Amino acid sequence: MSRSGHVVIVKVGCEEPAMSMDTSGKIIWAKHRQIQQANLMQMGDAEIKDGERLPLEVKDLESFEIHPQTIQHNPNGRFVAMCGDGEYIICTAIALRFKIFGSAQEFAWAHDSSEYAIRENRSVVKIMQNFKVKKSFTPDFGAEGIYGGFLLGVRSVNALGFYDWENTELIRRIEIQPKHIFWSDSGELVQGEFREIVKTGLWVGDCFIYTSSLNRLSYFVGGEIVTLAHLDRTLYLLGYIAKHEHLYLGDRDLHIVSYSLLVSVLKYQTAVMRRDFGVADKVLPTIAKEQRTRVAHFLEKHGFKQQALALTTDHEHRFELALQLGDLEIAYQLAVEAESEQKWKPCAKLVITACEFGLAQECLRHAKDYEGLIATASGNARMVGKLAEGAEREGKNNVAFVTYFLQGRLDECLEVLIKTKRLPEAALLAHTYLASQVSRVVRLWRENLAEVNQKEFTRQDAVCLQVFKNEE
């Protein structure tokens, strides 16, 4: 607490833990000054569940005088570099035997495992090869940070410069100030743009996998973001082991978890984005059945609906795609299998659009769309008869009346009106077409009026009833 009574809080260190994993699954991390190691291969064939802490056997290796803030394996996994407290140390990855140490604010490996760079201060960067100084240079715009990979990245106050490792020639300068740079294995991909704040990331083929500031584990391929998991805390990506088909992540308490990510799915999606369907078709048989619907949604989003229809195993998804593509055969087949009104109605609409009125009548009948059946059943006496009977059973009295009337079945028309207590209309129908039924209808009308409130027996009802009575 200061003399003025204000509290001053100072942040020491960084939240991201100092840990690194090589391609074989050996993990090294720093617990204060103590270096520890764990090996994923020692878990054997234990079942790995997404997001659960892995039961790793932790081994103490060495304790150093520096407090490592970063730990990095070189590309071939043979050496590991630790940097902190203004110094760096390179050791063998397995036994931690010293190779070299020196002063450095930051450290970065090149894509070539024998080469690395150190930033001594804000103006001097040294490139080392086989643990000897290869070149020392002063970037034109200063050096606030360095990044490894296929090109040496040097961040200045207001821009990023990419330099050739061999001759320190400036390749490109971009007006950005990144916190991390991630190169794909081919060296062809390093930068894309999407609306996410990336915490940690890595490449698998042409897919960029990352954790975001919203604690989501996702990957980005061909302009499409696919979310793999919503994380319950901040996790940092360590690497991906193709043999396991799992991503591995660690937290600030040095706990390791994993998430499944199938190589076959990534390869297929990469091939699709490259429009290389020859490769995609070769990869397809290796994709597990339970993953195919997910891949089909990916295809649909990118406009490959026909391929998505052939791939998806979800009936709802297949039906929606069949409707979009106008595939009558598949839409009708799925509607038959589902026996659902929700499927028969859109199926009927599709069939009518294709002018298949015979099939449309069947779809509308299953959908119990009697109004629609009136429009399509003209000229088919048998269908009109079924429609009338079905509509009456379902209480669609207006439809039943119209269809009976179209067939000239006037007695049935009269019974529909009587059953629904529409006795004035029944009297009018009898007066016009069925004179023998007038007396019966008038009697029923009078009986019905006697049952209702007299206030509802209007003068108009009295006049109409008297007219029919006089005609009996």
DRENROLUM-636007 format. One line per field, with one value per residue (C-alpha): residue in three letters; chain; x, y, z. Coordinates in nm, 4 decimals, decimal comma, padded with zeros to 6 digits. Layout:
code = [ALA  ...] .
unit = [A  ...] .
u = [X  ...] .
v = [Y  ...] .
w = [Z  ...] .
***
This chain:
code = [MET  SER  ARG  SER  GLY  HIS  VAL  VAL  ILE  VAL  LYS  VAL  GLY  CYS  GLU  GLU  PRO  ALA  MET  SER  MET  ASP  THR  SER  GLY  LYS  ILE  ILE  TRP  ALA  LYS  HIS  ARG  GLN  ILE  GLN  GLN  ALA  ASN  LEU  MET  GLN  MET  GLY  ASP  ALA  GLU  ILE  LYS  ASP  GLY  GLU  ARG  LEU  PRO  LEU  GLU  VAL  LYS  ASP  LEU  GLU  SER  PHE  GLU  ILE  HIS  PRO  GLN  THR  ILE  GLN  HIS  ASN  PRO  ASN  GLY  ARG  PHE  VAL  ALA  MET  CYS  GLY  ASP  GLY  GLU  TYR  ILE  ILE  CYS  THR  ALA  ILE  ALA  LEU  ARG  PHE  LYS  ILE  PHE  GLY  SER  ALA  GLN  GLU  PHE  ALA  TRP  ALA  HIS  ASP  SER  SER  GLU  TYR  ALA  ILE  ARG  GLU  ASN  ARG  SER  VAL  VAL  LYS  ILE  MET  GLN  ASN  PHE  LYS  VAL  LYS  LYS  SER  PHE  THR  PRO  ASP  PHE  GLY  ALA  GLU  GLY  ILE  TYR  GLY  GLY  PHE  LEU  LEU  GLY  VAL  ARG  SER  VAL  ASN  ALA  LEU  GLY  PHE  TYR  ASP  TRP  GLU  ASN  THR  GLU  LEU  ILE  ARG  ARG  ILE  GLU  ILE  GLN  PRO  LYS  HIS  ILE  PHE  TRP  SER  ASP  SER  GLY  GLU  LEU  VAL  GLN  GLY  GLU  PHE  ARG  GLU  ILE  VAL  LYS  THR  GLY  LEU  TRP  VAL  GLY  ASP  CYS  PHE  ILE  TYR  THR  SER  SER  LEU  ASN  ARG  LEU  SER  TYR  PHE  VAL  GLY  GLY  GLU  ILE  VAL  THR  LEU  ALA  HIS  LEU  ASP  ARG  THR  LEU  TYR  LEU  LEU  GLY  TYR  ILE  ALA  LYS  HIS  GLU  HIS  LEU  TYR  LEU  GLY  ASP  ARG  ASP  LEU  HIS  ILE  VAL  SER  TYR  SER  LEU  LEU  VAL  SER  VAL  LEU  LYS  TYR  GLN  THR  ALA  VAL  MET  ARG  ARG  ASP  PHE  GLY  VAL  ALA  ASP  LYS  VAL  LEU  PRO  THR  ILE  ALA  LYS  GLU  GLN  ARG  THR  ARG  VAL  ALA  HIS  PHE  LEU  GLU  LYS  HIS  GLY  PHE  LYS  GLN  GLN  ALA  LEU  ALA  LEU  THR  THR  ASP  HIS  GLU  HIS  ARG  PHE  GLU  LEU  ALA  LEU  GLN  LEU  GLY  ASP  LEU  GLU  ILE  ALA  TYR  GLN  LEU  ALA  VAL  GLU  ALA  GLU  SER  GLU  GLN  LYS  TRP  LYS  PRO  CYS  ALA  LYS  LEU  VAL  ILE  THR  ALA  CYS  GLU  PHE  GLY  LEU  ALA  GLN  GLU  CYS  LEU  ARG  HIS  ALA  LYS  ASP  TYR  GLU  GLY  LEU  ILE  ALA  THR  ALA  SER  GLY  ASN  ALA  ARG  MET  VAL  GLY  LYS  LEU  ALA  GLU  GLY  ALA  GLU  ARG  GLU  GLY  LYS  ASN  ASN  VAL  ALA  PHE  VAL  THR  TYR  PHE  LEU  GLN  GLY  ARG  LEU  ASP  GLU  CYS  LEU  GLU  VAL  LEU  ILE  LYS  THR  LYS  ARG  LEU  PRO  GLU  ALA  ALA  LEU  LEU  ALA  HIS  THR  TYR  LEU  ALA  SER  GLN  VAL  SER  ARG  VAL  VAL  ARG  LEU  TRP  ARG  GLU  ASN  LEU  ALA  GLU  VAL  ASN  GLN  LYS  GLU  PHE  THR  ARG  GLN  ASP  ALA  VAL  CYS  LEU  GLN  VAL  PHE  LYS  ASN  GLU  GLU] .
unit = [A  A  A  A  A  A  A  A  A  A  A  A  A  A  A  A  A  A  A  A  A  A  A  A  A  A  A  A  A  A  A  A  A  A  A  A  A  A  A  A  A  A  A  A  A  A  A  A  A  A  A  A  A  A  A  A  A  A  A  A  A  A  A  A  A  A  A  A  A  A  A  A  A  A  A  A  A  A  A  A  A  A  A  A  A  A  A  A  A  A  A  A  A  A  A  A  A  A  A  A  A  A  A  A  A  A  A  A  A  A  A  A  A  A  A  A  A  A  A  A  A  A  A  A  A  A  A  A  A  A  A  A  A  A  A  A  A  A  A  A  A  A  A  A  A  A  A  A  A  A  A  A  A  A  A  A  A  A  A  A  A  A  A  A  A  A  A  A  A  A  A  A  A  A  A  A  A  A  A  A  A  A  A  A  A  A  A  A  A  A  A  A  A  A  A  A  A  A  A  A  A  A  A  A  A  A  A  A  A  A  A  A  A  A  A  A  A  A  A  A  A  A  A  A  A  A  A  A  A  A  A  A  A  A  A  A  A  A  A  A  A  A  A  A  A  A  A  A  A  A  A  A  A  A  A  A  A  A  A  A  A  A  A  A  A  A  A  A  A  A  A  A  A  A  A  A  A  A  A  A  A  A  A  A  A  A  A  A  A  A  A  A  A  A  A  A  A  A  A  A  A  A  A  A  A  A  A  A  A  A  A  A  A  A  A  A  A  A  A  A  A  A  A  A  A  A  A  A  A  A  A  A  A  A  A  A  A  A  A  A  A  A  A  A  A  A  A  A  A  A  A  A  A  A  A  A  A  A  A  A  A  A  A  A  A  A  A  A  A  A  A  A  A  A  A  A  A  A  A  A  A  A  A  A  A  A  A  A  A  A  A  A  A  A  A  A  A  A  A  A  A  A  A  A  A  A  A  A  A  A  A  A  A  A  A  A  A  A  A  A  A  A  A  A  A  A  A  A  A  A  A  A  A  A  A  A  A  A  A  A  A  A  A  A  A  A  A  A  A  A  A  A  A  A  A  A  A  A  A  A  A  A  A  A  A  A  A  A  A  A  A  A] .
u = [00,0000  00,1323  00,1495  -00,1518  -00,3597  -00,3939  -00,3382  -00,0929  -00,1232  00,1687  00,1291  00,4335  00,5014  00,2479  -00,0649  00,0382  00,2365  00,5864  00,5324  00,6094  00,5330  00,7292  00,5757  00,6137  00,4100  00,6843  00,5856  00,8216  00,7088  00,8473  00,7057  00,8772  01,2461  01,1830  01,1623  00,9253  00,8466  00,5525  00,5106  00,1754  00,2974  00,3187  -00,0607  -00,0808  -00,4229  -00,6171  -00,9440  -00,9172  -01,2328  -01,2563  -01,1826  -01,0866  -00,7553  -00,5047  -00,3529  00,0100  00,3105  00,5207  00,8972  01,1265  01,4273  01,6404  01,6165  01,7619  01,8734  01,6452  01,2689  01,1638  00,8869  00,8897  00,9876  01,0146  01,1109  01,2992  01,1216  01,2764  01,2238  01,5871  01,6549  01,4533  01,5109  01,4134  01,4100  01,3516  01,5110  01,7032  01,8778  01,8278  01,9398  01,9367  01,9449  01,8865  01,5156  01,5360  01,8074  01,8340  02,2097  02,3420  02,4368  02,4565  02,3328  02,3533  02,1782  01,8463  01,5164  01,3442  01,4157  01,2774  01,3511  01,3751  01,2061  01,5574  01,6164  01,9800  01,8961  01,7487  01,7397  01,7782  01,6795  01,9417  01,7689  01,5461  01,7984  02,0085  01,8957  02,1379  02,0887  02,2612  02,3355  02,4737  02,5080  02,7382  02,6669  02,5816  02,4775  02,4017  02,1931  01,9995  01,6486  01,5694  01,2594  01,3788  01,3084  01,0297  00,9750  01,0832  00,9036  01,0368  00,9272  01,0016  01,0878  01,2225  00,9552  01,0652  00,8047  00,8755  00,6732  00,4171  00,4816  00,5991  00,8912  00,9656  01,3368  01,5229  01,7133  02,0039  02,0893  01,8551  01,7009  01,3642  01,1018  00,7885  00,6716  00,3132  00,1592  00,0365  00,1589  00,0955  00,1335  00,1971  00,2804  00,1852  00,3294  00,1738  00,3928  00,4322  00,5404  00,2748  00,0250  00,0841  -00,1890  -00,5633  -00,8340  -01,1459  -01,3322  -01,1829  -00,9199  -00,6742  -00,4971  -00,2939  -00,2881  -00,1278  -00,1654  -00,2681  -00,2383  -00,4295  -00,6487  -00,5645  -00,6646  -00,6896  -00,8259  -01,0078  -01,0558  -01,4092  -01,2633  -01,3670  -01,1588  -01,2123  -01,0478  -01,0488  -01,0359  -01,1254  -01,3003  -01,5136  -01,4906  -01,5817  -01,6168  -01,4879  -01,5607  -01,6620  -01,3976  -01,4773  -01,1470  -00,8514  -00,6492  -00,3351  -00,2650  00,0403  00,0153  -00,1579  -00,0548  -00,1855  -00,1380  -00,3792  -00,5967  -00,6086  -00,5278  -00,3481  -00,3888  -00,2619  -00,3836  -00,2006  -00,2019  -00,0068  -00,2950  -00,3179  -00,6418  -00,7179  -00,9869  -01,0491  -00,9838  -00,9898  -00,7180  -00,9504  -01,2041  -00,9364  -00,7887  -01,1312  -01,2230  -00,8846  -00,9301  -01,2801  -01,1565  -00,8924  -01,1692  -00,9700  -01,2559  -01,0295  -00,8350  -01,1559  -01,3138  -01,0064  -01,0202  -01,3970  -01,3939  -01,1675  -01,4200  -01,6188  -01,9946  -02,0729  -01,8628  -02,0207  -02,3167  -02,0810  -01,8766  -02,1978  -02,2950  -01,9512  -02,0147  -02,3592  -02,2244  -01,9808  -02,2472  -02,1736  -02,5278  -02,5295  -02,2174  -02,3670  -02,6826  -02,4770  -02,2739  -02,5068  -02,6567  -02,9049  -03,2580  -03,3679  -03,0623  -03,1127  -03,4766  -03,3895  -03,1181  -03,3513  -03,6075  -03,3441  -03,2155  -03,5645  -03,4920  -03,8468  -03,7442  -03,5388  -03,7814  -04,0762  -03,8848  -03,7902  -04,1479  -04,2749  -04,0212  -04,0996  -04,4813  -04,4925  -04,7247  -04,4309  -04,2545  -04,5560  -04,6526  -04,3212  -04,2912  -04,6338  -04,5316  -04,2209  -04,4209  -04,6817  -04,4010  -04,2840  -04,6457  -04,6607  -05,0278  -05,0883  -04,8046  -04,9083  -05,2510  -05,0945  -04,8662  -05,1506  -05,3688  -05,0959  -05,0474  -05,4241  -05,4192  -05,7751  -05,7871  -05,4844  -05,6434  -05,9427  -05,7068  -05,5347  -05,8169  -06,0297  -06,1070  -06,0457  -06,3814  -06,2281  -05,9849  -06,2619  -06,4694  -06,1840  -06,1204  -06,4795  -06,4945  -06,1554  -06,2389  -06,5622  -06,3855  -06,1303  -06,4002  -06,3081  -06,6730  -06,6306  -06,4023  -06,6368  -06,9364  -06,7540  -06,6258  -06,9693  -07,1236  -06,8689  -06,9795  -07,3502  -07,3919  -07,6547  -07,7895  -07,4407  -07,4161  -07,7431  -07,6295  -07,3074  -07,5089  -07,7509  -07,4717  -07,2995  -07,6259  -07,6195  -07,9923  -08,0800  -07,8288  -07,9678  -08,3174  -08,1984  -08,0222  -08,3311  -08,5563  -08,3320  -08,2379  -08,4170  -08,7817  -08,8684  -08,6372  -08,7787  -09,0305  -08,7661  -08,5180  -08,7781  -08,8798  -08,5194  -08,4709  -08,7699  -08,6595  -08,3126  -08,4548  -08,6648  -08,3501  -08,1659  -08,2186  -08,5259  -08,3260  -08,1258  -08,4433  -08,4333  -08,7063  -08,5085  -08,5116  -08,8849  -08,9532  -08,7271  -08,8829  -09,2330  -09,1487  -09,0269  -09,3284  -09,5687  -09,3970  -09,4263] .
v = [00,0000  00,3425  00,6402  00,7969  00,4974  00,3515  -00,0184  -00,1072  -00,4492  -00,5764  -00,8695  -01,0991  -01,3621  -01,4827  -01,6955  -01,9361  -02,2243  -02,3062  -02,6452  -02,8174  -03,1504  -03,3238  -03,5245  -03,8542  -03,7434  -03,6516  -03,3436  -03,1175  -02,8367  -02,6051  -02,6058  -02,2976  -02,3869  -02,7614  -02,9285  -03,2246  -03,4734  -03,6972  -03,9435  -04,0016  -04,3360  -04,4753  -04,4642  -04,7713  -04,8446  -04,6662  -04,5205  -04,1441  -03,9388  -03,5867  -03,3194  -03,5540  -03,5136  -03,7716  -04,0043  -03,9278  -04,0421  -03,7313  -03,7530  -03,4870  -03,4082  -03,1078  -02,7864  -02,4728  -02,1365  -01,9549  -01,9511  -02,0620  -01,8524  -02,0460  -02,4012  -02,5085  -02,8355  -02,7953  -02,9349  -03,2832  -03,3070  -03,3761  -03,0548  -02,8315  -02,4606  -02,2765  -01,8984  -01,6759  -01,4174  -01,2759  -01,6061  -01,9122  -02,2741  -02,5528  -02,9128  -03,2579  -03,3296  -03,6694  -03,6371  -03,2551  -03,2499  -02,8953  -02,7921  -02,4140  -02,1185  -01,7415  -01,4066  -01,3614  -01,1848  -01,4218  -01,7439  -01,8897  -02,2108  -02,2077  -02,4738  -02,6210  -02,8049  -02,6922  -02,3218  -02,0744  -01,7032  -01,5081  -01,1479  -00,9962  -00,6581  -00,4189  -00,3715  -00,6882  -01,0275  -01,3192  -01,6206  -01,9355  -02,2588  -02,5726  -02,3661  -02,1090  -01,7508  -01,7493  -01,3859  -01,0902  -00,8029  -00,4958  -00,4840  -00,1481  -00,0944  -00,2374  -00,5698  -00,5876  -00,9594  -01,2542  -01,5579  -01,8793  -02,0911  -02,0928  -01,7226  -01,5276  -01,2918  -00,9697  -00,7436  -00,3720  -00,1015  -00,0817  -00,3645  -00,7187  -00,8053  -01,1465  -01,2131  -01,4849  -01,7065  -01,7429  -01,3813  -01,1787  -01,0174  -00,8524  -01,0530  -00,8669  -00,6093  -00,6059  -00,3399  -00,5701  -00,6516  -01,0219  -01,2093  -01,5426  -01,6678  -02,0194  -02,1829  -02,4819  -02,7896  -02,7120  -02,3550  -02,2301  -02,1051  -01,8619  -01,6065  -01,5863  -01,3574  -01,4426  -01,2826  -01,4705  -01,3871  -01,6771  -01,7797  -02,0776  -02,2618  -02,5190  -02,6560  -03,0051  -03,0097  -02,7064  -02,6893  -02,4320  -02,5549  -02,3034  -02,2102  -01,8777  -01,6090  -01,7457  -02,0822  -02,2632  -02,5307  -02,4887  -02,5295  -02,3123  -02,4599  -02,2959  -02,0001  -02,2236  -02,2381  -02,5715  -02,5821  -02,9022  -02,8264  -02,5567  -02,5549  -02,5024  -02,3191  -02,1719  -02,4436  -02,4171  -02,6333  -02,8573  -03,0594  -03,3229  -03,6871  -03,8423  -04,1969  -04,1264  -03,8892  -03,6670  -03,3071  -03,2473  -02,9370  -02,8213  -02,5751  -02,3433  -02,6143  -02,8408  -03,0825  -03,2440  -03,3215  -03,4413  -03,4155  -03,6482  -03,5106  -03,7555  -03,7199  -03,8592  -03,5802  -03,3117  -03,4626  -03,4828  -03,1246  -03,0011  -03,1826  -03,0367  -02,6823  -02,7418  -02,8710  -03,1934  -03,4440  -03,7183  -03,7103  -03,6540  -03,9694  -04,1721  -04,0434  -04,0910  -04,4681  -04,4041  -04,1695  -04,3429  -04,3646  -04,1569  -03,8696  -03,8547  -03,6335  -03,3757  -03,3801  -03,3575  -03,0352  -02,9005  -02,9890  -02,8279  -02,4996  -02,4812  -02,5466  -02,9157  -03,0305  -03,3308  -03,4707  -03,3923  -03,5863  -03,8895  -03,8725  -03,7826  -04,0586  -03,8357  -03,8838  -03,5283  -03,3863  -03,6152  -03,5084  -03,1361  -03,1825  -03,3867  -03,1044  -02,8431  -03,0493  -03,1413  -03,5141  -03,6576  -04,0195  -03,9739  -03,7228  -03,9586  -04,2607  -04,0792  -03,9559  -04,3151  -04,4368  -04,1581  -04,1738  -03,8143  -03,5336  -03,2936  -03,4749  -03,5435  -03,1758  -03,0422  -03,3583  -03,2882  -02,9314  -03,0572  -03,3138  -03,0557  -02,8261  -03,1142  -03,1588  -03,5175  -03,4869  -03,8579  -03,8785  -03,5428  -03,6819  -03,9640  -03,7226  -03,4838  -03,7709  -03,8869  -03,5255  -03,4960  -03,1815  -03,2079  -02,8542  -02,9343  -03,2569  -03,0687  -02,8813  -03,1983  -03,4560  -03,3081  -03,5603  -03,8578  -03,9722  -04,2447  -04,0004  -03,7451  -04,0136  -04,1092  -03,7437  -03,6790  -03,9753  -03,8997  -03,5327  -03,6188  -03,8603  -03,5911  -03,3303  -03,1265  -03,0595  -02,7816  -03,0011  -03,2992  -03,0916  -02,9573  -03,2999  -03,4647  -03,1821  -03,2271  -03,5903  -03,5031  -03,6902  -03,4487  -03,6721  -03,6819  -03,3016  -03,2657  -03,4982  -03,2994  -02,9788  -03,1427  -03,3006  -02,9645  -02,7891  -02,5714  -02,6201  -02,3007  -02,4057  -02,7610  -02,6270  -02,4221  -02,7255  -02,9439  -02,6751  -02,6530  -03,0174  -03,2550  -03,1521  -03,4732  -03,3738  -03,0249  -03,1337  -03,3262  -03,0409  -02,7808  -03,0006  -03,0377  -02,6649  -02,5853  -02,8369  -02,6842  -02,3328  -02,4463  -02,5598  -02,2297  -01,9049  -01,7257  -01,4035  -01,5755  -01,6605  -01,3534  -01,2088  -01,3200  -01,6803  -01,6593  -01,5251  -01,7882  -02,0691  -01,9510  -01,9478  -02,3091  -02,4104  -02,2638  -02,4644  -02,7990] .
w = [00,0000  -00,0932  00,1465  -00,0203  00,0836  -00,2670  -00,3308  -00,6090  -00,7736  -00,9793  -01,2191  -01,2146  -01,4804  -01,7374  -01,7194  -01,9946  -01,8433  -01,9686  -02,1297  -02,4580  -02,6267  -02,9000  -03,1865  -02,9971  -02,6945  -02,4468  -02,2451  -02,0516  -01,8234  -01,5592  -01,2102  -01,0753  -01,1318  -01,1346  -01,4762  -01,4969  -01,7698  -01,8650  -02,1503  -02,3198  -02,4562  -02,1048  -02,0724  -02,2955  -02,4456  -02,1721  -02,2975  -02,3414  -02,2888  -02,4248  -02,1664  -01,8824  -01,7030  -01,8232  -01,5584  -01,6401  -01,4444  -01,3743  -01,3426  -01,1910  -01,4108  -01,3140  -01,1185  -01,2828  -01,1528  -01,3972  -01,3801  -01,7353  -01,8867  -02,2151  -02,3082  -02,6733  -02,8416  -03,1670  -03,4793  -03,4598  -03,0831  -03,0009  -02,8067  -02,5799  -02,5148  -02,1973  -02,1681  -01,8662  -01,6363  -01,9346  -02,0127  -02,2307  -02,1962  -02,4549  -02,3350  -02,4781  -02,4560  -02,2835  -02,0188  -02,0075  -02,0722  -02,1267  -02,4799  -02,4528  -02,2499  -02,2747  -02,2458  -02,4281  -02,3793  -02,6232  -02,8092  -03,1365  -03,3298  -03,7088  -03,9232  -03,9585  -03,6287  -03,6135  -03,6324  -03,3872  -03,3045  -02,9824  -02,9097  -02,6869  -02,6567  -02,8516  -03,1279  -03,1664  -03,2979  -03,3378  -03,5626  -03,4370  -03,6228  -03,4590  -03,1382  -03,2998  -03,4044  -03,7739  -03,8068  -03,5843  -03,7178  -03,6170  -03,7712  -03,9324  -03,7215  -03,3905  -03,2212  -02,9633  -03,0175  -03,2347  -03,3818  -03,5324  -03,8272  -04,1990  -04,1844  -03,8878  -03,7593  -03,5877  -03,4277  -03,4038  -03,2307  -03,5097  -03,7588  -03,8224  -04,0506  -04,2008  -04,2619  -04,4464  -04,2029  -04,4439  -04,5210  -04,2927  -04,6022  -04,5300  -04,7212  -04,6197  -04,3686  -04,2403  -04,0196  -03,7447  -03,3928  -03,3348  -03,0098  -03,1803  -03,5306  -03,6422  -03,9565  -04,1318  -04,1788  -04,5493  -04,4811  -04,7251  -04,4674  -04,1813  -04,1921  -04,2318  -04,1013  -03,9014  -03,6135  -03,3192  -03,0590  -03,0721  -02,7509  -02,8770  -03,2080  -03,4347  -03,7869  -03,8961  -04,2728  -04,4010  -04,0883  -03,8227  -03,4778  -03,1946  -02,8562  -02,8374  -02,5756  -02,5288  -02,4230  -02,7376  -02,9095  -03,2837  -03,6200  -03,9294  -04,2797  -04,6081  -04,4477  -04,2258  -03,8446  -03,6823  -03,3034  -03,1459  -02,7801  -02,5322  -02,2607  -01,8937  -01,8318  -02,0183  -02,1911  -02,4037  -02,7069  -02,6840  -03,0006  -03,2099  -03,2398  -03,5595  -03,4291  -03,1426  -03,3466  -03,0391  -02,9567  -02,6270  -02,4110  -02,0741  -01,8121  -01,5744  -01,3063  -01,5459  -01,5958  -01,9405  -02,1261  -02,4770  -02,7458  -03,0363  -03,3859  -03,6774  -03,9397  -04,2063  -04,1474  -04,1681  -04,4868  -04,6489  -04,5621  -04,6847  -05,0168  -05,0562  -04,9987  -05,2660  -05,4991  -05,5272  -05,5179  -05,6497  -05,3232  -05,1241  -05,2720  -05,1757  -04,8177  -04,7804  -04,7052  -04,4046  -04,2380  -03,9635  -04,0168  -03,7061  -03,8447  -04,1900  -04,1027  -03,9545  -04,2754  -04,4802  -04,3008  -04,3918  -04,7588  -04,7519  -04,6131  -04,9024  -05,1654  -05,2305  -05,1543  -05,3876  -05,2200  -04,8790  -04,9674  -05,0654  -04,7436  -04,4570  -04,2444  -04,0611  -04,1992  -04,1200  -04,2939  -04,5959  -04,6254  -04,6140  -04,8761  -05,0988  -05,0843  -05,1678  -05,4609  -05,5850  -05,5503  -05,5525  -05,5145  -05,1963  -05,0412  -05,1030  -04,9707  -04,6483  -04,6028  -04,6343  -04,3773  -04,1314  -04,1641  -04,0426  -04,1505  -04,1119  -04,3953  -04,6173  -04,6458  -04,7862  -04,9947  -05,1471  -05,2262  -05,4054  -05,6028  -05,7088  -05,8295  -06,0481  -06,1803  -06,0508  -05,9493  -05,8965  -05,6444  -05,5005  -05,4147  -05,2149  -05,0296  -04,9497  -04,8300  -04,5896  -04,4798  -04,4262  -04,6372  -04,7620  -04,8962  -05,1108  -05,2299  -05,3715  -05,6027  -05,7283  -05,7253  -06,0081  -06,2799  -06,0489  -05,9116  -05,6974  -05,5345  -05,4771  -05,3069  -05,0733  -05,0045  -04,9027  -04,6660  -04,5141  -04,4666  -04,2886  -04,0567  -03,9700  -03,9078  -04,2179  -04,2870  -04,5427  -04,7518  -04,7115  -04,8285  -05,1352  -05,2416  -05,1934  -05,3920  -05,6751  -05,7002  -05,6903  -05,3629  -05,2330  -04,9574  -04,8023  -04,8409  -04,6517  -04,3732  -04,3291  -04,2841  -04,0421  -03,8376  -03,8006  -03,6978  -04,0080  -04,0477  -04,2398  -04,5094  -04,4964  -04,5512  -04,8479  -04,9991  -04,9513  -05,0995  -05,4062  -05,4701  -05,2300  -05,1978  -05,0138  -04,7286  -04,6676  -04,3998  -04,2078  -04,2164  -04,1091  -03,8178  -03,7069  -03,7460  -03,5268  -03,2621  -03,2582  -03,2172  -02,9257  -02,7488  -02,7843  -02,5997  -02,7308  -02,7632  -03,0309  -03,2248  -03,4466  -03,6657  -03,9718  -03,8472  -03,7915  -04,1432  -04,3101  -04,1088  -04,1965  -04,5687  -04,5589  -04,3453  -04,6013  -04,8749  -04,6975] .
***
